[in-house]
């Protein structure tokens, strides 16, 4: 029976819980360990069976004290093996975690990271001090979100319960109530989005969490649509916006932009064509053009949209409007 790193951390936790119970006289059982580690009792029971059968751990159950103990006090788990790259990844995770500072999810992520850190072996030979001074991340600009909104929406998602939200679209004067069956929460460019079935519109929509003013978890549950999958939902999107008929986008980049275009995957369906003048042609399928247009404009000169025609017209109009603004006297 193979174990992954997640199970290894649980095994260390169970070992320490059993020893602490023996030391204090208050033995731990499956329920108490499951509550503390926030997993199911079945997971803890499977891990104990694994320790007994695969690691020869002398774990017995005291029915009077309702808890587990080691019948051989000198027993010790085999060493938990972590490579230097494993330890580096753990240190790097702390840096990446800082990008979510100030977000409602940060506190929970920090608690999980702390829990993982506590379960590492006590003797570790790895010099990580250089990470503090020589490795950093620049967080993306992020929207503000009320912690109580996050907790209620995430709780409804976990429990498969509908949620009533008061939502204000960017172009609307007033917020309006919506009843939503939450299918998924997606993080993108500093914003968190709720994806779910909207009862008012009768279809699956995307809601920016920062624009939810109120949220109430309803008593009634729901069953996700059998046709829904995030992979299909995001298939033809360029960014977060979607909807409409898929259209083939073709963009020509000048030679000076080509190295930056070819080094990234901008869309799963993209195709690259290298041109004789050193430029590159990028093609992909998208069902919404708003973010495509914003992305094209971010490149400045040396970029030309060839298809579809509606995107060509939209970019031309945006550039003409910007030129008029700059042409006006101050």
C-alpha positions in Angstrom: 0.0 0.0 0.0 1.7 3.2 -1.2 1.3 6.4 0.7 1.3 10.0 -0.7 2.8 13.0 1.1 -0.7 14.0 2.4 -1.1 10.6 4.1 2.5 10.8 5.5 1.6 14.0 7.3 -1.5 12.4 8.8 0.6 9.4 9.9 2.9 11.7 11.8 0.0 13.5 13.3 -1.6 10.3 14.5 1.7 9.1 16.0 2.1 12.3 17.9 -1.6 12.3 19.0 -1.3 8.8 20.4 2.0 9.6 22.3 0.5 12.8 23.7 -2.6 10.9 24.9 -0.3 8.3 26.6 1.6 11.1 28.3 -1.4 13.0 29.6 -3.6 10.0 30.2 -6.3 11.2 27.9 -6.2 8.8 25.0 -7.2 9.9 21.5 -9.7 8.1 19.3 -10.7 8.3 15.6 -13.4 10.9 16.2 -11.2 13.3 18.3 -8.2 13.0 15.8 -10.5 13.5 12.8 -12.0 16.6 14.4 -8.6 18.1 15.2 -7.1 17.3 11.8 -10.3 18.1 9.9 -10.7 14.9 8.0 -13.2 12.1 8.2 -13.1 9.4 10.8 -12.8 6.8 8.0 -9.6 8.4 6.9 -8.1 8.2 10.4 -9.3 4.6 10.7 -7.7 3.6 7.4 -4.4 5.3 8.5 -4.4 3.3 11.7 -5.0 0.1 9.8 -2.1 1.0 7.5 0.2 1.7 10.5 -0.8 -1.7 12.1 -0.5 -3.8 8.9 2.2 -2.1 6.8 4.4 -0.4 9.5 3.9 -3.0 12.2 2.8 -0.4 14.7 1.7 -2.0 18.0 -1.5 0.1 18.3 -4.1 -1.2 20.7 -7.5 0.3 21.7 -8.4 0.8 25.4 -12.2 0.4 25.5 -12.4 1.7 29.1 -10.5 5.0 28.2 -11.9 5.0 24.7 -8.6 5.7 22.9 -5.6 4.3 21.2 -2.2 3.6 22.7 1.1 1.9 21.9 1.5 -1.5 23.6 5.2 -1.1 23.1 6.3 2.3 24.3 9.7 2.1 22.6 8.1 1.8 19.1 8.9 4.6 16.7 7.8 5.3 13.2 10.3 4.9 10.4 11.9 8.2 9.5 9.8 10.5 7.3 11.9 11.0 4.2 11.9 14.5 2.7 14.2 15.5 -0.1 15.8 18.9 -0.3 13.4 19.8 -3.1 10.5 18.8 -0.9 11.7 21.2 1.8 12.4 23.9 -0.7 8.8 23.6 -2.0 7.5 23.9 1.6 9.5 27.1 2.1 8.4 28.4 -1.3 4.8 27.8 -0.4 5.1 30.3 2.5 6.2 32.9 0.0 3.4 32.2 -2.4 1.0 32.3 0.5 1.9 35.9 1.1 0.2 36.8 -2.1 -3.2 36.1 -0.4 -2.5 38.3 2.6 -5.5 40.4 3.4 -7.9 37.9 1.7 -10.5 36.1 3.7 -9.0 32.8 2.7 -5.5 33.8 4.0 -6.2 32.9 7.6 -7.2 29.3 6.8 -4.4 28.8 4.3 -1.9 30.0 6.9 -3.4 27.6 9.5 -3.0 24.7 7.0 0.6 25.7 6.3 1.4 25.9 10.0 -0.1 22.5 10.5 2.1 21.0 7.8 5.2 22.7 9.3 4.5 21.3 12.7 4.4 17.7 11.3 7.8 17.9 9.7 10.6 15.9 11.3 12.3 17.7 14.3 15.7 17.2 12.8 16.0 18.7 9.3 19.3 19.7 7.7 18.3 22.3 5.1 19.6 25.8 4.9 16.5 27.9 4.0 17.7 31.3 5.2 18.7 32.4 1.7 15.0 32.2 0.7 14.1 35.1 3.0 16.5 37.5 1.2 16.7 36.1 -2.3 13.3 34.9 -3.3 10.1 37.1 -3.4 6.8 37.3 -5.1 4.9 40.4 -6.3 1.2 40.0 -5.5 -1.4 40.9 -8.1 -3.7 43.9 -7.4 -6.7 42.3 -5.7 -10.3 43.3 -5.0 -11.7 43.8 -1.5 -14.1 41.1 -0.2 -16.0 40.8 3.0 -14.8 37.8 5.0 -18.4 36.9 6.0 -19.4 36.7 2.3 -16.5 34.3 1.6 -17.4 32.1 4.6 -21.1 31.9 3.6 -20.5 31.2 -0.1 -17.7 28.7 0.6 -19.9 27.0 3.2 -22.8 26.7 0.8 -20.4 25.2 -1.8 -19.2 22.6 0.7 -22.7 21.7 1.9 -24.3 21.7 -1.6 -26.8 24.2 -0.5 -28.3 27.1 -2.5 -27.3 30.6 -1.6 -29.3 33.9 -1.9 -27.0 36.7 -2.8 -27.5 40.5 -3.4 -25.3 41.2 -6.4 -24.4 44.5 -8.2 -23.2 44.3 -11.7 -20.6 47.0 -12.7 -23.0 48.9 -15.0 -26.0 48.6 -12.7 -27.3 51.4 -10.5 -28.7 49.0 -7.9 -27.9 45.6 -6.5 -30.4 42.8 -7.1 -31.2 39.5 -5.3 -30.2 36.3 -7.0 -30.6 32.6 -6.0 -27.6 30.6 -7.0 -26.6 27.0 -6.8 -22.8 27.3 -6.2 -20.8 24.9 -8.4 -17.3 26.3 -8.2 -15.1 29.1 -6.8 -12.4 30.3 -9.2 -9.4 32.7 -8.4 -8.3 34.9 -11.3 -6.1 38.0 -11.4 -6.7 39.1 -7.8 -10.4 38.3 -7.8 -12.5 35.3 -6.7 -15.5 34.3 -8.8 -18.5 32.2 -7.9 -19.7 30.0 -10.7 -23.1 28.5 -10.3 -26.6 28.1 -11.7 -28.6 31.3 -11.4 -32.3 30.5 -10.8 -33.4 33.9 -12.2 -31.6 33.5 -15.5 -31.9 29.7 -15.7 -28.3 29.2 -16.7 -24.8 29.0 -15.3 -23.2 32.4 -14.6 -20.1 33.9 -13.2 -20.3 36.3 -10.2 -17.4 38.4 -8.9 -17.3 37.7 -5.2 -16.3 41.3 -4.4 -19.6 42.5 -5.9 -21.7 40.3 -3.6 -23.1 42.7 -1.0 -25.0 40.1 1.1 -25.2 36.3 1.2 -27.6 33.9 2.9 -27.2 30.2 2.9 -30.6 28.5 2.2 -31.8 25.3 3.7 -32.6 23.6 0.5 -29.9 21.6 -1.2 -29.2 21.1 -4.9 -27.6 18.6 -7.3 -25.0 19.9 -9.7 -25.9 19.6 -13.4 -24.6 16.4 -14.9 -23.5 18.4 -17.9 -21.3 20.8 -15.9 -17.5 20.5 -15.8 -15.1 23.3 -15.2 -12.9 22.1 -18.0 -15.7 22.4 -20.5 -16.9 25.7 -18.9 -13.5 27.3 -19.4 -12.6 25.7 -22.7 -13.1 28.6 -25.1 -12.6 31.4 -22.6 -9.8 34.0 -22.8 -9.8 35.0 -19.2 -12.9 34.9 -17.0 -15.6 36.2 -19.3 -17.5 33.7 -21.5 -20.7 33.1 -23.4 -21.7 33.4 -27.1 -20.5 31.6 -30.1 -16.9 30.5 -30.4 -14.9 32.6 -32.9 -11.5 32.2 -34.4 -9.1 35.0 -33.4 -6.1 35.8 -35.5 -3.5 38.3 -34.4 -0.2 39.3 -36.1 2.6 40.4 -33.8 5.6 42.3 -35.1 9.2 41.0 -34.8 9.9 42.9 -31.6 7.0 41.2 -29.8 7.5 37.7 -31.2 10.0 36.4 -28.5 7.5 37.4 -25.8 4.5 35.8 -27.6 6.1 32.4 -28.3 7.4 31.9 -24.8 4.0 31.5 -23.2 0.8 29.6 -23.7 -1.9 32.3 -24.0 -4.8 29.9 -24.7 -5.1 26.0 -24.7 -6.2 26.1 -28.4 -3.5 28.4 -29.6 -1.6 27.9 -32.8 1.6 29.8 -33.8 2.8 30.6 -37.3 6.2 32.1 -37.8 6.3 34.8 -40.5 9.1 35.5 -42.9 9.7 39.0 -41.5 10.4 37.6 -38.0 6.9 38.2 -36.7 4.4 35.6 -35.5 0.8 34.9 -36.1 -1.2 33.8 -33.1 -4.6 32.0 -33.5 -7.0 30.6 -31.0 -10.8 30.1 -30.4 -12.6 32.4 -27.9 -16.3 32.8 -27.1 -16.0 36.3 -25.6 -13.9 39.1 -27.0 -13.8 41.7 -24.2 -10.6 40.5 -22.5 -9.0 39.6 -25.8 -9.4 43.3 -26.8 -7.9 44.6 -23.5 -5.0 42.2 -23.9 -4.3 43.3 -27.5 -4.4 46.9 -26.5 -1.8 46.3 -23.7 0.8 45.5 -26.4 0.7 48.9 -28.0 2.0 49.2 -31.5 3.3 46.3 -33.6 0.1 44.3 -33.2 -2.8 43.9 -35.7 -6.0 41.9 -35.3 -7.0 40.1 -38.5 -10.1 38.2 -37.3 -12.9 38.2 -36.4 -14.1 41.4 -38.0 -16.1 42.5 -35.0 -12.9 42.4 -32.9 -11.1 44.4 -35.6 -13.8 47.0 -35.5 -13.8 47.1 -31.7 -10.1 47.6 -31.4 -10.1 50.3 -34.2 -12.9 52.2 -32.4 -11.0 52.0 -29.0 -7.8 53.3 -30.6 -9.7 56.1 -32.3 -11.3 57.1 -29.0 -8.0 57.1 -27.2 -6.4 59.2 -30.0 -9.2 61.8 -29.7 -8.6 62.0 -25.9 -4.9 62.6 -26.4 -5.6 65.1 -29.3 -7.7 67.4 -27.1 -5.8 70.4 -25.5 -5.2 70.2 -21.8 
